[in-house]
Amino acid sequence: MSRHVPVSYYQSTYSLSETINLEQIDGLHKYTVGNFNEYRSARDHREAVKNKGVQGPFVAAYSNGKRITVQEALMISSQKWVR
């Protein structure tokens, strides 16, 4: 099980002013920011967060509140994967 880190740590350490959400998935604490309808916007935001020093940011996808793979989300929304 991963250790719980207070959301305030990420806000102060990485100067994140946006809302940070915490969820537990498969025994791991996952912190999320942002809500995007386009993969390109989510990817760009991931890079911005990474540039602030956050290690290991990634894009997660949801459909009707359920976590799905990014590939599934791209197929559902008829979007293309972008590097």
mmCIF file of the N, C-alpha and C atoms, coordinates in Angstrom:
data_MODEL
# 
_entry.id   MODEL 
# 
loop_
_atom_site.group_PDB 
_atom_site.id 
_atom_site.type_symbol 
_atom_site.label_atom_id 
_atom_site.label_alt_id 
_atom_site.label_comp_id 
_atom_site.label_asym_id 
_atom_site.label_entity_id 
_atom_site.label_seq_id 
_atom_site.pdbx_PDB_ins_code 
_atom_site.Cartn_x 
_atom_site.Cartn_y 
_atom_site.Cartn_z 
_atom_site.occupancy 
_atom_site.B_iso_or_equiv 
_atom_site.pdbx_formal_charge 
_atom_site.auth_seq_id 
_atom_site.auth_comp_id 
_atom_site.auth_asym_id 
_atom_site.auth_atom_id 
_atom_site.pdbx_PDB_model_num 
ATOM 1   N N  . MET A 1 1  ? 0.847   -1.186 0.000   1.00 0.00 ? 1  MET A N  1 
ATOM 2   C CA . MET A 1 1  ? 0.000   0.000  0.000   1.00 0.00 ? 1  MET A CA 1 
ATOM 3   C C  . MET A 1 1  ? 0.886   1.241  0.000   1.00 0.00 ? 1  MET A C  1 
ATOM 4   N N  . SER A 1 2  ? 0.553   2.192  -0.836  1.00 0.00 ? 2  SER A N  1 
ATOM 5   C CA . SER A 1 2  ? 1.326   3.429  -0.874  1.00 0.00 ? 2  SER A CA 1 
ATOM 6   C C  . SER A 1 2  ? 0.968   4.293  0.322   1.00 0.00 ? 2  SER A C  1 
ATOM 7   N N  . ARG A 1 3  ? 1.889   5.169  0.657   1.00 0.00 ? 3  ARG A N  1 
ATOM 8   C CA . ARG A 1 3  ? 1.600   6.027  1.805   1.00 0.00 ? 3  ARG A CA 1 
ATOM 9   C C  . ARG A 1 3  ? 0.805   7.235  1.357   1.00 0.00 ? 3  ARG A C  1 
ATOM 10  N N  . HIS A 1 4  ? -0.039  7.699  2.236   1.00 0.00 ? 4  HIS A N  1 
ATOM 11  C CA . HIS A 1 4  ? -0.874  8.863  1.958   1.00 0.00 ? 4  HIS A CA 1 
ATOM 12  C C  . HIS A 1 4  ? -0.059  10.129 2.185   1.00 0.00 ? 4  HIS A C  1 
ATOM 13  N N  . VAL A 1 5  ? -0.034  10.987 1.200   1.00 0.00 ? 5  VAL A N  1 
ATOM 14  C CA . VAL A 1 5  ? 0.636   12.281 1.296   1.00 0.00 ? 5  VAL A CA 1 
ATOM 15  C C  . VAL A 1 5  ? -0.472  13.332 1.232   1.00 0.00 ? 5  VAL A C  1 
ATOM 16  N N  . PRO A 1 6  ? -0.502  14.266 2.186   1.00 0.00 ? 6  PRO A N  1 
ATOM 17  C CA . PRO A 1 6  ? -1.562  15.278 2.161   1.00 0.00 ? 6  PRO A CA 1 
ATOM 18  C C  . PRO A 1 6  ? -1.543  16.089 0.864   1.00 0.00 ? 6  PRO A C  1 
ATOM 19  N N  . VAL A 1 7  ? -2.710  16.407 0.363   1.00 0.00 ? 7  VAL A N  1 
ATOM 20  C CA . VAL A 1 7  ? -2.846  17.208 -0.857  1.00 0.00 ? 7  VAL A CA 1 
ATOM 21  C C  . VAL A 1 7  ? -2.084  18.523 -0.702  1.00 0.00 ? 7  VAL A C  1 
ATOM 22  N N  . SER A 1 8  ? -2.079  19.077 0.489   1.00 0.00 ? 8  SER A N  1 
ATOM 23  C CA . SER A 1 8  ? -1.398  20.360 0.727   1.00 0.00 ? 8  SER A CA 1 
ATOM 24  C C  . SER A 1 8  ? 0.090   20.277 0.414   1.00 0.00 ? 8  SER A C  1 
ATOM 25  N N  . TYR A 1 9  ? 0.675   19.082 0.543   1.00 0.00 ? 9  TYR A N  1 
ATOM 26  C CA . TYR A 1 9  ? 2.089   18.907 0.202   1.00 0.00 ? 9  TYR A CA 1 
ATOM 27  C C  . TYR A 1 9  ? 2.315   19.223 -1.271  1.00 0.00 ? 9  TYR A C  1 
ATOM 28  N N  . TYR A 1 10 ? 1.466   18.686 -2.132  1.00 0.00 ? 10 TYR A N  1 
ATOM 29  C CA . TYR A 1 10 ? 1.615   18.917 -3.571  1.00 0.00 ? 10 TYR A CA 1 
ATOM 30  C C  . TYR A 1 10 ? 1.331   20.372 -3.924  1.00 0.00 ? 10 TYR A C  1 
ATOM 31  N N  . GLN A 1 11 ? 0.338   20.953 -3.263  1.00 0.00 ? 11 GLN A N  1 
ATOM 32  C CA . GLN A 1 11 ? 0.018   22.353 -3.538  1.00 0.00 ? 11 GLN A CA 1 
ATOM 33  C C  . GLN A 1 11 ? 1.191   23.264 -3.197  1.00 0.00 ? 11 GLN A C  1 
ATOM 34  N N  . SER A 1 12 ? 1.802   23.058 -2.040  1.00 0.00 ? 12 SER A N  1 
ATOM 35  C CA . SER A 1 12 ? 2.881   23.954 -1.624  1.00 0.00 ? 12 SER A CA 1 
ATOM 36  C C  . SER A 1 12 ? 4.215   23.609 -2.290  1.00 0.00 ? 12 SER A C  1 
ATOM 37  N N  . THR A 1 13 ? 4.536   22.345 -2.417  1.00 0.00 ? 13 THR A N  1 
ATOM 38  C CA . THR A 1 13 ? 5.825   21.941 -2.986  1.00 0.00 ? 13 THR A CA 1 
ATOM 39  C C  . THR A 1 13 ? 5.929   22.256 -4.469  1.00 0.00 ? 13 THR A C  1 
ATOM 40  N N  . TYR A 1 14 ? 4.840   22.071 -5.204  1.00 0.00 ? 14 TYR A N  1 
ATOM 41  C CA . TYR A 1 14 ? 4.880   22.237 -6.653  1.00 0.00 ? 14 TYR A CA 1 
ATOM 42  C C  . TYR A 1 14 ? 4.084   23.444 -7.148  1.00 0.00 ? 14 TYR A C  1 
ATOM 43  N N  . SER A 1 15 ? 3.665   24.298 -6.230  1.00 0.00 ? 15 SER A N  1 
ATOM 44  C CA . SER A 1 15 ? 2.913   25.513 -6.579  1.00 0.00 ? 15 SER A CA 1 
ATOM 45  C C  . SER A 1 15 ? 1.702   25.199 -7.460  1.00 0.00 ? 15 SER A C  1 
ATOM 46  N N  . LEU A 1 16 ? 0.932   24.205 -7.055  1.00 0.00 ? 16 LEU A N  1 
ATOM 47  C CA . LEU A 1 16 ? -0.280  23.845 -7.790  1.00 0.00 ? 16 LEU A CA 1 
ATOM 48  C C  . LEU A 1 16 ? -1.463  24.558 -7.144  1.00 0.00 ? 16 LEU A C  1 
ATOM 49  N N  . SER A 1 17 ? -2.099  25.443 -7.881  1.00 0.00 ? 17 SER A N  1 
ATOM 50  C CA . SER A 1 17 ? -3.211  26.212 -7.332  1.00 0.00 ? 17 SER A CA 1 
ATOM 51  C C  . SER A 1 17 ? -4.563  25.568 -7.640  1.00 0.00 ? 17 SER A C  1 
ATOM 52  N N  . GLU A 1 18 ? -4.566  24.610 -8.534  1.00 0.00 ? 18 GLU A N  1 
ATOM 53  C CA . GLU A 1 18 ? -5.830  23.971 -8.903  1.00 0.00 ? 18 GLU A CA 1 
ATOM 54  C C  . GLU A 1 18 ? -6.238  22.929 -7.866  1.00 0.00 ? 18 GLU A C  1 
ATOM 55  N N  . THR A 1 19 ? -7.473  22.483 -7.957  1.00 0.00 ? 19 THR A N  1 
ATOM 56  C CA . THR A 1 19 ? -7.986  21.471 -7.044  1.00 0.00 ? 19 THR A CA 1 
ATOM 57  C C  . THR A 1 19 ? -7.275  20.148 -7.298  1.00 0.00 ? 19 THR A C  1 
ATOM 58  N N  . ILE A 1 20 ? -6.813  19.527 -6.229  1.00 0.00 ? 20 ILE A N  1 
ATOM 59  C CA . ILE A 1 20 ? -6.162  18.219 -6.311  1.00 0.00 ? 20 ILE A CA 1 
ATOM 60  C C  . ILE A 1 20 ? -7.090  17.212 -5.651  1.00 0.00 ? 20 ILE A C  1 
ATOM 61  N N  . ASN A 1 21 ? -7.442  16.173 -6.384  1.00 0.00 ? 21 ASN A N  1 
ATOM 62  C CA . ASN A 1 21 ? -8.317  15.128 -5.869  1.00 0.00 ? 21 ASN A CA 1 
ATOM 63  C C  . ASN A 1 21 ? -7.492  13.899 -5.512  1.00 0.00 ? 21 ASN A C  1 
ATOM 64  N N  . LEU A 1 22 ? -7.932  13.181 -4.508  1.00 0.00 ? 22 LEU A N  1 
ATOM 65  C CA . LEU A 1 22 ? -7.257  11.960 -4.066  1.00 0.00 ? 22 LEU A CA 1 
ATOM 66  C C  . LEU A 1 22 ? -8.221  10.801 -4.193  1.00 0.00 ? 22 LEU A C  1 
ATOM 67  N N  . GLU A 1 23 ? -7.752  9.717  -4.812  1.00 0.00 ? 23 GLU A N  1 
ATOM 68  C CA . GLU A 1 23 ? -8.536  8.485  -4.870  1.00 0.00 ? 23 GLU A CA 1 
ATOM 69  C C  . GLU A 1 23 ? -7.603  7.313  -4.626  1.00 0.00 ? 23 GLU A C  1 
ATOM 70  N N  . GLN A 1 24 ? -8.161  6.225  -4.152  1.00 0.00 ? 24 GLN A N  1 
ATOM 71  C CA . GLN A 1 24 ? -7.353  5.035  -3.904  1.00 0.00 ? 24 GLN A CA 1 
ATOM 72  C C  . GLN A 1 24 ? -7.758  3.969  -4.914  1.00 0.00 ? 24 GLN A C  1 
ATOM 73  N N  . ILE A 1 25 ? -6.770  3.499  -5.676  1.00 0.00 ? 25 ILE A N  1 
ATOM 74  C CA . ILE A 1 25 ? -7.012  2.504  -6.716  1.00 0.00 ? 25 ILE A CA 1 
ATOM 75  C C  . ILE A 1 25 ? -6.040  1.360  -6.507  1.00 0.00 ? 25 ILE A C  1 
ATOM 76  N N  . ASP A 1 26 ? -6.569  0.174  -6.329  1.00 0.00 ? 26 ASP A N  1 
ATOM 77  C CA . ASP A 1 26 ? -5.748  -1.025 -6.139  1.00 0.00 ? 26 ASP A CA 1 
ATOM 78  C C  . ASP A 1 26 ? -4.711  -0.836 -5.036  1.00 0.00 ? 26 ASP A C  1 
ATOM 79  N N  . GLY A 1 27 ? -5.113  -0.182 -3.942  1.00 0.00 ? 27 GLY A N  1 
ATOM 80  C CA . GLY A 1 27 ? -4.230  0.008  -2.808  1.00 0.00 ? 27 GLY A CA 1 
ATOM 81  C C  . GLY A 1 27 ? -3.230  1.136  -2.951  1.00 0.00 ? 27 GLY A C  1 
ATOM 82  N N  . LEU A 1 28 ? -3.302  1.879  -4.054  1.00 0.00 ? 28 LEU A N  1 
ATOM 83  C CA . LEU A 1 28 ? -2.382  2.991  -4.281  1.00 0.00 ? 28 LEU A CA 1 
ATOM 84  C C  . LEU A 1 28 ? -3.138  4.310  -4.223  1.00 0.00 ? 28 LEU A C  1 
ATOM 85  N N  . HIS A 1 29 ? -2.503  5.316  -3.653  1.00 0.00 ? 29 HIS A N  1 
ATOM 86  C CA . HIS A 1 29 ? -3.094  6.647  -3.626  1.00 0.00 ? 29 HIS A CA 1 
ATOM 87  C C  . HIS A 1 29 ? -2.774  7.345  -4.941  1.00 0.00 ? 29 HIS A C  1 
ATOM 88  N N  . LYS A 1 30 ? -3.807  7.829  -5.611  1.00 0.00 ? 30 LYS A N  1 
ATOM 89  C CA . LYS A 1 30 ? -3.654  8.533  -6.884  1.00 0.00 ? 30 LYS A CA 1 
ATOM 90  C C  . LYS A 1 30 ? -4.183  9.949  -6.706  1.00 0.00 ? 30 LYS A C  1 
ATOM 91  N N  . TYR A 1 31 ? -3.380  10.909 -7.118  1.00 0.00 ? 31 TYR A N  1 
ATOM 92  C CA . TYR A 1 31 ? -3.738  12.315 -7.022  1.00 0.00 ? 31 TYR A CA 1 
ATOM 93  C C  . TYR A 1 31 ? -4.020  12.817 -8.425  1.00 0.00 ? 31 TYR A C  1 
ATOM 94  N N  . THR A 1 32 ? -5.153  13.467 -8.610  1.00 0.00 ? 32 THR A N  1 
ATOM 95  C CA . THR A 1 32 ? -5.519  13.927 -9.941  1.00 0.00 ? 32 THR A CA 1 
ATOM 96  C C  . THR A 1 32 ? -5.794  15.431 -9.940  1.00 0.00 ? 32 THR A C  1 
ATOM 97  N N  . VAL A 1 33 ? -5.513  16.044 -11.076 1.00 0.00 ? 33 VAL A N  1 
ATOM 98  C CA . VAL A 1 33 ? -5.819  17.462 -11.300 1.00 0.00 ? 33 VAL A CA 1 
ATOM 99  C C  . VAL A 1 33 ? -6.390  17.604 -12.695 1.00 0.00 ? 33 VAL A C  1 
ATOM 100 N N  . GLY A 1 34 ? -7.288  18.535 -12.857 1.00 0.00 ? 34 GLY A N  1 
ATOM 101 C CA . GLY A 1 34 ? -7.811  18.837 -14.180 1.00 0.00 ? 34 GLY A CA 1 
ATOM 102 C C  . GLY A 1 34 ? -8.933  17.924 -14.628 1.00 0.00 ? 34 GLY A C  1 
ATOM 103 N N  . ASN A 1 35 ? -9.634  18.404 -15.638 1.00 0.00 ? 35 ASN A N  1 
ATOM 104 C CA . ASN A 1 35 ? -10.728 17.669 -16.256 1.00 0.00 ? 35 ASN A CA 1 
ATOM 105 C C  . ASN A 1 35 ? -10.780 18.140 -17.707 1.00 0.00 ? 35 ASN A C  1 
ATOM 106 N N  . PHE A 1 36 ? -10.496 17.248 -18.618 1.00 0.00 ? 36 PHE A N  1 
ATOM 107 C CA . PHE A 1 36 ? -10.349 17.632 -20.021 1.00 0.00 ? 36 PHE A CA 1 
ATOM 108 C C  . PHE A 1 36 ? -11.207 16.751 -20.915 1.00 0.00 ? 36 PHE A C  1 
ATOM 109 N N  . ASN A 1 37 ? -11.720 17.346 -21.982 1.00 0.00 ? 37 ASN A N  1 
ATOM 110 C CA . ASN A 1 37 ? -12.506 16.591 -22.962 1.00 0.00 ? 37 ASN A CA 1 
ATOM 111 C C  . ASN A 1 37 ? -11.653 16.141 -24.138 1.00 0.00 ? 37 ASN A C  1 
ATOM 112 N N  . GLU A 1 38 ? -10.485 16.752 -24.293 1.00 0.00 ? 38 GLU A N  1 
ATOM 113 C CA . GLU A 1 38 ? -9.605  16.403 -25.393 1.00 0.00 ? 38 GLU A CA 1 
ATOM 114 C C  . GLU A 1 38 ? -8.290  15.865 -24.854 1.00 0.00 ? 38 GLU A C  1 
ATOM 115 N N  . TYR A 1 39 ? -7.833  14.779 -25.455 1.00 0.00 ? 39 TYR A N  1 
ATOM 116 C CA . TYR A 1 39 ? -6.586  14.154 -25.016 1.00 0.00 ? 39 TYR A CA 1 
ATOM 117 C C  . TYR A 1 39 ? -5.416  15.128 -25.122 1.00 0.00 ? 39 TYR A C  1 
ATOM 118 N N  . ARG A 1 40 ? -5.354  15.894 -26.197 1.00 0.00 ? 40 ARG A N  1 
ATOM 119 C CA . ARG A 1 40 ? -4.238  16.826 -26.394 1.00 0.00 ? 40 ARG A CA 1 
ATOM 120 C C  . ARG A 1 40 ? -4.145  17.815 -25.224 1.00 0.00 ? 40 ARG A C  1 
ATOM 121 N N  . SER A 1 41 ? -5.268  18.324 -24.756 1.00 0.00 ? 41 SER A N  1 
ATOM 122 C CA . SER A 1 41 ? -5.270  19.253 -23.622 1.00 0.00 ? 41 SER A CA 1 
ATOM 123 C C  . SER A 1 41 ? -4.790  18.567 -22.349 1.00 0.00 ? 41 SER A C  1 
ATOM 124 N N  . ALA A 1 42 ? -5.230  17.336 -22.138 1.00 0.00 ? 42 ALA A N  1 
ATOM 125 C CA . ALA A 1 42 ? -4.797  16.581 -20.955 1.00 0.00 ? 42 ALA A CA 1 
ATOM 126 C C  . ALA A 1 42 ? -3.303  16.305 -21.025 1.00 0.00 ? 42 ALA A C  1 
ATOM 127 N N  . ARG A 1 43 ? -2.822  15.927 -22.191 1.00 0.00 ? 43 ARG A N  1 
ATOM 128 C CA . ARG A 1 43 ? -1.397  15.665 -22.378 1.00 0.00 ? 43 ARG A CA 1 
ATOM 129 C C  . ARG A 1 43 ? -0.570  16.921 -22.143 1.00 0.00 ? 43 ARG A C  1 
ATOM 130 N N  . ASP A 1 44 ? -1.025  18.052 -22.661 1.00 0.00 ? 44 ASP A N  1 
ATOM 131 C CA . ASP A 1 44 ? -0.315  19.310 -22.462 1.00 0.00 ? 44 ASP A CA 1 
ATOM 132 C C  . ASP A 1 44 ? -0.276  19.687 -20.985 1.00 0.00 ? 44 ASP A C  1 
ATOM 133 N N  . HIS A 1 45 ? -1.381  19.448 -20.284 1.00 0.00 ? 45 HIS A N  1 
ATOM 134 C CA . HIS A 1 45 ? -1.415  19.760 -18.852 1.00 0.00 ? 45 HIS A CA 1 
ATOM 135 C C  . HIS A 1 45 ? -0.483  18.827 -18.074 1.00 0.00 ? 45 HIS A C  1 
ATOM 136 N N  . ARG A 1 46 ? -0.441  17.570 -18.480 1.00 0.00 ? 46 ARG A N  1 
ATOM 137 C CA . ARG A 1 46 ? 0.495   16.624 -17.850 1.00 0.00 ? 46 ARG A CA 1 
ATOM 138 C C  . ARG A 1 46 ? 1.926   17.147 -17.966 1.00 0.00 ? 46 ARG A C  1 
ATOM 139 N N  . GLU A 1 47 ? 2.285   17.649 -19.126 1.00 0.00 ? 47 GLU A N  1 
ATOM 140 C CA . GLU A 1 47 ? 3.629   18.180 -19.337 1.00 0.00 ? 47 GLU A CA 1 
ATOM 141 C C  . GLU A 1 47 ? 3.880   19.419 -18.482 1.00 0.00 ? 47 GLU A C  1 
ATOM 142 N N  . ALA A 1 48 ? 2.867   20.270 -18.335 1.00 0.00 ? 48 ALA A N  1 
ATOM 143 C CA . ALA A 1 48 ? 3.011   21.470 -17.501 1.00 0.00 ? 48 ALA A CA 1 
ATOM 144 C C  . ALA A 1 48 ? 3.238   21.086 -16.049 1.00 0.00 ? 48 ALA A C  1 
ATOM 145 N N  . VAL A 1 49 ? 2.504   20.088 -15.564 1.00 0.00 ? 49 VAL A N  1 
ATOM 146 C CA . VAL A 1 49 ? 2.673   19.610 -14.191 1.00 0.00 ? 49 VAL A CA 1 
ATOM 147 C C  . VAL A 1 49 ? 4.057   18.979 -14.033 1.00 0.00 ? 49 VAL A C  1 
ATOM 148 N N  . LYS A 1 50 ? 4.481   18.230 -15.018 1.00 0.00 ? 50 LYS A N  1 
ATOM 149 C CA . LYS A 1 50 ? 5.810   17.615 -15.003 1.00 0.00 ? 50 LYS A CA 1 
ATOM 150 C C  . LYS A 1 50 ? 6.898   18.689 -14.947 1.00 0.00 ? 50 LYS A C  1 
ATOM 151 N N  . ASN A 1 51 ? 6.712   19.760 -15.696 1.00 0.00 ? 51 ASN A N  1 
ATOM 152 C CA . ASN A 1 51 ? 7.681   20.854 -15.721 1.00 0.00 ? 51 ASN A CA 1 
ATOM 153 C C  . ASN A 1 51 ? 7.766   21.593 -14.387 1.00 0.00 ? 51 ASN A C  1 
ATOM 154 N N  . LYS A 1 52 ? 6.744   21.449 -13.543 1.00 0.00 ? 52 LYS A N  1 
ATOM 155 C CA . LYS A 1 52 ? 6.785   22.037 -12.200 1.00 0.00 ? 52 LYS A CA 1 
ATOM 156 C C  . LYS A 1 52 ? 7.554   21.147 -11.229 1.00 0.00 ? 52 LYS A C  1 
ATOM 157 N N  . GLY A 1 53 ? 7.951   19.951 -11.694 1.00 0.00 ? 53 GLY A N  1 
ATOM 158 C CA . GLY A 1 53 ? 8.746   19.057 -10.865 1.00 0.00 ? 53 GLY A CA 1 
ATOM 159 C C  . GLY A 1 53 ? 8.035   17.822 -10.355 1.00 0.00 ? 53 GLY A C  1 
ATOM 160 N N  . VAL A 1 54 ? 6.754   17.685 -10.655 1.00 0.00 ? 54 VAL A N  1 
ATOM 161 C CA . VAL A 1 54 ? 6.015   16.493 -10.223 1.00 0.00 ? 54 VAL A CA 1 
ATOM 162 C C  . VAL A 1 54 ? 6.563   15.301 -10.997 1.00 0.00 ? 54 VAL A C  1 
ATOM 163 N N  . GLN A 1 55 ? 6.922   14.253 -10.284 1.00 0.00 ? 55 GLN A N  1 
ATOM 164 C CA . GLN A 1 55 ? 7.490   13.070 -10.933 1.00 0.00 ? 55 GLN A CA 1 
ATOM 165 C C  . GLN A 1 55 ? 6.392   12.066 -11.276 1.00 0.00 ? 55 GLN A C  1 
ATOM 166 N N  . GLY A 1 56 ? 6.426   11.579 -12.493 1.00 0.00 ? 56 GLY A N  1 
ATOM 167 C CA . GLY A 1 56 ? 5.525   10.513 -12.923 1.00 0.00 ? 56 GLY A CA 1 
ATOM 168 C C  . GLY A 1 56 ? 4.084   10.896 -13.209 1.00 0.00 ? 56 GLY A C  1 
ATOM 169 N N  . PRO A 1 57 ? 3.796   12.127 -13.657 1.00 0.00 ? 57 PRO A N  1 
ATOM 170 C CA . PRO A 1 57 ? 2.395   12.437 -13.970 1.00 0.00 ? 57 PRO A CA 1 
ATOM 171 C C  . PRO A 1 57 ? 1.940   11.640 -15.184 1.00 0.00 ? 57 PRO A C  1 
ATOM 172 N N  . PHE A 1 58 ? 0.658   11.339 -15.231 1.00 0.00 ? 58 PHE A N  1 
ATOM 173 C CA . PHE A 1 58 ? 0.113   10.580 -16.352 1.00 0.00 ? 58 PHE A CA 1 
ATOM 174 C C  . PHE A 1 58 ? -1.311  11.022 -16.606 1.00 0.00 ? 58 PHE A C  1 
ATOM 175 N N  . VAL A 1 59 ? -1.818  10.683 -17.774 1.00 0.00 ? 59 VAL A N  1 
ATOM 176 C CA . VAL A 1 59 ? -3.194  10.981 -18.141 1.00 0.00 ? 59 VAL A CA 1 
ATOM 177 C C  . VAL A 1 59 ? -4.045  9.768  -17.789 1.00 0.00 ? 59 VAL A C  1 
ATOM 178 N N  . ALA A 1 60 ? -5.153  10.021 -17.108 1.00 0.00 ? 60 ALA A N  1 
ATOM 179 C CA . ALA A 1 60 ? -6.120  8.973  -16.781 1.00 0.00 ? 60 ALA A CA 1 
ATOM 180 C C  . ALA A 1 60 ? -7.429  9.326  -17.475 1.00 0.00 ? 60 ALA A C  1 
ATOM 181 N N  . ALA A 1 61 ? -8.185  8.326  -17.845 1.00 0.00 ? 61 ALA A N  1 
ATOM 182 C CA . ALA A 1 61 ? -9.452  8.550  -18.548 1.00 0.00 ? 61 ALA A CA 1 
ATOM 183 C C  . ALA A 1 61 ? -10.610 7.932  -17.761 1.00 0.00 ? 61 ALA A C  1 
ATOM 184 N N  . TYR A 1 62 ? -11.757 8.580  -17.851 1.00 0.00 ? 62 TYR A N  1 
ATOM 185 C CA . TYR A 1 62 ? -12.966 8.119  -17.163 1.00 0.00 ? 62 TYR A CA 1 
ATOM 186 C C  . TYR A 1 62 ? -14.137 8.159  -18.119 1.00 0.00 ? 62 TYR A C  1 
ATOM 187 N N  . SER A 1 63 ? -15.040 7.213  -17.966 1.00 0.00 ? 63 SER A N  1 
ATOM 188 C CA . SER A 1 63 ? -16.287 7.204  -18.715 1.00 0.00 ? 63 SER A CA 1 
ATOM 189 C C  . SER A 1 63 ? -17.403 6.916  -17.723 1.00 0.00 ? 63 SER A C  1 
ATOM 190 N N  . ASN A 1 64 ? -18.334 7.849  -17.610 1.00 0.00 ? 64 ASN A N  1 
ATOM 191 C CA . ASN A 1 64 ? -19.437 7.725  -16.656 1.00 0.00 ? 64 ASN A CA 1 
ATOM 192 C C  . ASN A 1 64 ? -18.931 7.444  -15.239 1.00 0.00 ? 64 ASN A C  1 
ATOM 193 N N  . GLY A 1 65 ? -17.851 8.115  -14.861 1.00 0.00 ? 65 GLY A N  1 
ATOM 194 C CA . GLY A 1 65 ? -17.312 7.985  -13.513 1.00 0.00 ? 65 GLY A CA 1 
ATOM 195 C C  . GLY A 1 65 ? -16.445 6.766  -13.278 1.00 0.00 ? 65 GLY A C  1 
ATOM 196 N N  . LYS A 1 66 ? -16.289 5.932  -14.303 1.00 0.00 ? 66 LYS A N  1 
ATOM 197 C CA . LYS A 1 66 ? -15.489 4.713  -14.175 1.00 0.00 ? 66 LYS A CA 1 
ATOM 198 C C  . LYS A 1 66 ? -14.169 4.905  -14.921 1.00 0.00 ? 66 LYS A C  1 
ATOM 199 N N  . ARG A 1 67 ? -13.086 4.497  -14.278 1.00 0.00 ? 67 ARG A N  1 
ATOM 200 C CA . ARG A 1 67 ? -11.783 4.639  -14.916 1.00 0.00 ? 67 ARG A CA 1 
ATOM 201 C C  . ARG A 1 67 ? -11.640 3.633  -16.057 1.00 0.00 ? 67 ARG A C  1 
ATOM 202 N N  . ILE A 1 68 ? -11.198 4.144  -17.209 1.00 0.00 ? 68 ILE A N  1 
ATOM 203 C CA . ILE A 1 68 ? -10.973 3.299  -18.383 1.00 0.00 ? 68 ILE A CA 1 
ATOM 204 C C  . ILE A 1 68 ? -9.582  3.624  -18.920 1.00 0.00 ? 68 ILE A C  1 
ATOM 205 N N  . THR A 1 69 ? -9.125  2.856  -19.885 1.00 0.00 ? 69 THR A N  1 
ATOM 206 C CA . THR A 1 69 ? -7.817  3.139  -20.467 1.00 0.00 ? 69 THR A CA 1 
ATOM 207 C C  . THR A 1 69 ? -7.921  4.358  -21.375 1.00 0.00 ? 69 THR A C  1 
ATOM 208 N N  . VAL A 1 70 ? -6.807  5.020  -21.567 1.00 0.00 ? 70 VAL A N  1 
ATOM 209 C CA . VAL A 1 70 ? -6.767  6.169  -22.465 1.00 0.00 ? 70 VAL A CA 1 
ATOM 210 C C  . VAL A 1 70 ? -7.119  5.718  -23.883 1.00 0.00 ? 70 VAL A C  1 
ATOM 211 N N  . GLN A 1 71 ? -6.664  4.544  -24.268 1.00 0.00 ? 71 GLN A N  1 
ATOM 212 C CA . GLN A 1 71 ? -6.976  4.022  -25.602 1.00 0.00 ? 71 GLN A CA 1 
ATOM 213 C C  . GLN A 1 71 ? -8.488  3.869  -25.784 1.00 0.00 ? 71 GLN A C  1 
ATOM 214 N N  . GLU A 1 72 ? -9.178  3.354  -24.751 1.00 0.00 ? 72 GLU A N  1 
ATOM 215 C CA . GLU A 1 72 ? -10.636 3.231  -24.835 1.00 0.00 ? 72 GLU A CA 1 
ATOM 216 C C  . GLU A 1 72 ? -11.286 4.603  -24.983 1.00 0.00 ? 72 GLU A C  1 
ATOM 217 N N  . ALA A 1 73 ? -10.808 5.565  -24.213 1.00 0.00 ? 73 ALA A N  1 
ATOM 218 C CA . ALA A 1 73 ? -11.364 6.920  -24.273 1.00 0.00 ? 73 ALA A CA 1 
ATOM 219 C C  . ALA A 1 73 ? -11.167 7.530  -25.654 1.00 0.00 ? 73 ALA A C  1 
ATOM 220 N N  . LEU A 1 74 ? -9.995  7.306  -26.236 1.00 0.00 ? 74 LEU A N  1 
ATOM 221 C CA . LEU A 1 74 ? -9.737  7.833  -27.573 1.00 0.00 ? 74 LEU A CA 1 
ATOM 222 C C  . LEU A 1 74 ? -10.673 7.209  -28.604 1.00 0.00 ? 74 LEU A C  1 
ATOM 223 N N  . MET A 1 75 ? -10.918 5.914  -28.482 1.00 0.00 ? 75 MET A N  1 
ATOM 224 C CA . MET A 1 75 ? -11.826 5.241  -29.418 1.00 0.00 ? 75 MET A CA 1 
ATOM 225 C C  . MET A 1 75 ? -13.258 5.744  -29.233 1.00 0.00 ? 75 MET A C  1 
ATOM 226 N N  . ILE A 1 76 ? -13.704 5.870  -27.979 1.00 0.00 ? 76 ILE A N  1 
ATOM 227 C CA . ILE A 1 76 ? -15.065 6.331  -27.698 1.00 0.00 ? 76 ILE A CA 1 
ATOM 228 C C  . ILE A 1 76 ? -15.284 7.732  -28.255 1.00 0.00 ? 76 ILE A C  1 
ATOM 229 N N  . SER A 1 77 ? -14.274 8.582  -28.113 1.00 0.00 ? 77 SER A N  1 
ATOM 230 C CA . SER A 1 77 ? -14.410 9.990  -28.503 1.00 0.00 ? 77 SER A CA 1 
ATOM 231 C C  . SER A 1 77 ? -13.919 10.269 -29.926 1.00 0.00 ? 77 SER A C  1 
ATOM 232 N N  . SER A 1 78 ? -13.474 9.245  -30.631 1.00 0.00 ? 78 SER A N  1 
ATOM 233 C CA . SER A 1 78 ? -12.959 9.381  -31.990 1.00 0.00 ? 78 SER A CA 1 
ATOM 234 C C  . SER A 1 78 ? -11.811 10.390 -32.078 1.00 0.00 ? 78 SER A C  1 
ATOM 235 N N  . GLN A 1 79 ? -10.953 10.372 -31.043 1.00 0.00 ? 79 GLN A N  1 
ATOM 236 C CA . GLN A 1 79 ? -9.772  11.231 -31.042 1.00 0.00 ? 79 GLN A CA 1 
ATOM 237 C C  . GLN A 1 79 ? -8.553  10.382 -31.346 1.00 0.00 ? 79 GLN A C  1 
ATOM 238 N N  . LYS A 1 80 ? -7.484  11.045 -31.722 1.00 0.00 ? 80 LYS A N  1 
ATOM 239 C CA . LYS A 1 80 ? -6.238  10.358 -32.019 1.00 0.00 ? 80 LYS A CA 1 
ATOM 240 C C  . LYS A 1 80 ? -5.230  10.571 -30.917 1.00 0.00 ? 80 LYS A C  1 
ATOM 241 N N  . TRP A 1 81 ? -4.394  9.579  -30.692 1.00 0.00 ? 81 TRP A N  1 
ATOM 242 C CA . TRP A 1 81 ? -3.301  9.683  -29.723 1.00 0.00 ? 81 TRP A CA 1 
ATOM 243 C C  . TRP A 1 81 ? -2.293  10.686 -30.239 1.00 0.00 ? 81 TRP A C  1 
ATOM 244 N N  . VAL A 1 82 ? -1.802  11.531 -29.356 1.00 0.00 ? 82 VAL A N  1 
ATOM 245 C CA . VAL A 1 82 ? -0.847  12.562 -29.727 1.00 0.00 ? 82 VAL A CA 1 
ATOM 246 C C  . VAL A 1 82 ? 0.366   12.448 -28.825 1.00 0.00 ? 82 VAL A C  1 
ATOM 247 N N  . ARG A 1 83 ? 1.550   12.496 -29.406 1.00 0.00 ? 83 ARG A N  1 
ATOM 248 C CA . ARG A 1 83 ? 2.784   12.468 -28.597 1.00 0.00 ? 83 ARG A CA 1 
ATOM 249 C C  . ARG A 1 83 ? 3.008   13.767 -27.926 1.00 0.00 ? 83 ARG A C  1 
# 
